[in-house]
């Protein structure tokens, strides 16, 4: 599952506009595999091995959305991130984990970036 954990991190961390998206405390477990051919064609992962199996993922993680540090009238150094706790995240083989019913869907404002 270490490889799946690394894939989740790789798929989640990115830049978009002025924001940097990071994850920490990533824990991943694999569910039961299903034969690729047993998945409806419209839902089949595009780059999966057609002779292999596809595994659902579940686990937990903390997601960070960090904005640039501002020194203007509203300084935010050391508190320029929002944290989203995802304790019951699920996903599919394609490196994503998401909690569809998080405890706080708007995250926690004014948090320090991860170390």
C-alpha positions in Angstrom: 0.0 0.0 0.0 3.0 2.3 0.2 3.0 2.7 -3.5 -0.7 3.6 -3.5 0.0 6.1 -0.7 2.6 7.8 -2.9 0.3 7.8 -5.9 -2.4 9.6 -3.7 0.1 12.2 -2.7 1.3 12.7 -6.2 -2.3 13.1 -7.5 -3.3 15.5 -4.7 -0.4 17.9 -4.6 -0.5 20.7 -7.2 -0.6 24.4 -7.9 -3.7 26.1 -9.2 -3.8 29.8 -9.7 -2.2 31.4 -6.6 -2.9 28.4 -4.4 -0.7 25.5 -3.4 -2.5 22.2 -2.5 -0.6 19.8 -0.2 -1.5 16.7 1.8 -0.2 15.2 5.1 -1.0 12.2 7.3 -1.9 10.1 4.3 -3.1 6.6 5.2 -4.3 4.3 2.4 -5.8 0.8 2.5 -6.9 -1.2 -0.5 -10.3 -2.8 -0.9 -11.1 -6.0 -2.7 -10.0 -6.1 -6.3 -12.4 -6.4 -9.2 -11.5 -7.7 -12.6 -11.1 -4.9 -15.1 -13.5 -6.7 -17.5 -16.2 -6.7 -14.9 -16.4 -2.9 -14.7 -18.9 -1.3 -17.0 -17.1 0.0 -20.1 -18.0 3.6 -19.4 -16.4 3.4 -15.9 -13.3 1.5 -16.8 -10.0 3.3 -15.9 -8.4 4.4 -19.2 -4.8 3.3 -18.5 -5.4 0.2 -16.3 -4.2 -3.2 -17.4 -7.2 -4.9 -19.1 -6.0 -8.3 -17.8 -5.6 -7.1 -14.2 -7.7 -6.0 -11.3 -8.8 -2.5 -10.1 -8.9 -1.8 -6.4 -10.9 0.7 -4.5 -8.9 2.8 -2.0 -10.0 4.0 1.4 -8.1 5.8 4.2 -7.6 9.3 5.6 -5.6 12.5 5.0 -5.4 16.2 5.7 -5.5 18.5 2.7 -4.0 22.0 2.8 -4.9 24.9 0.5 -2.2 27.5 1.0 -2.2 31.0 -0.5 0.8 33.4 -0.9 2.1 35.1 2.2 0.8 38.7 2.4 2.6 41.5 4.2 0.0 44.1 3.3 -2.8 45.4 5.4 -3.9 41.9 6.3 -0.7 39.9 6.9 -1.0 36.2 6.9 2.5 34.9 7.5 2.3 31.6 9.3 -1.5 31.3 8.9 -1.9 31.4 5.1 -3.5 27.9 4.8 -6.9 26.2 5.1 -6.9 22.6 6.4 -9.5 20.1 5.4 -9.7 16.9 7.5 -10.7 13.8 5.5 -11.0 11.0 8.1 -13.2 8.7 6.0 -11.8 9.2 2.5 -12.6 6.8 -0.3 -11.3 6.7 -3.9 -10.6 4.6 -6.8 -7.4 3.2 -8.3 -6.6 6.6 -9.9 -4.7 8.2 -7.0 -7.6 10.1 -5.4 -9.0 10.0 -1.9 -11.8 12.2 -0.9 -14.1 12.3 2.1 -17.6 12.9 0.7 -19.0 13.8 4.2 -16.1 15.5 6.0 -16.6 16.8 9.6 -16.0 20.4 8.4 -16.6 20.8 4.6 -15.3 24.4 4.6 -12.0 23.5 6.4 -10.2 25.4 9.1 -8.9 28.9 8.2 -5.8 30.7 9.3 -3.6 27.6 9.7 0.2 27.3 9.3 1.5 25.4 6.3 2.6 21.8 6.8 6.2 21.2 7.8 
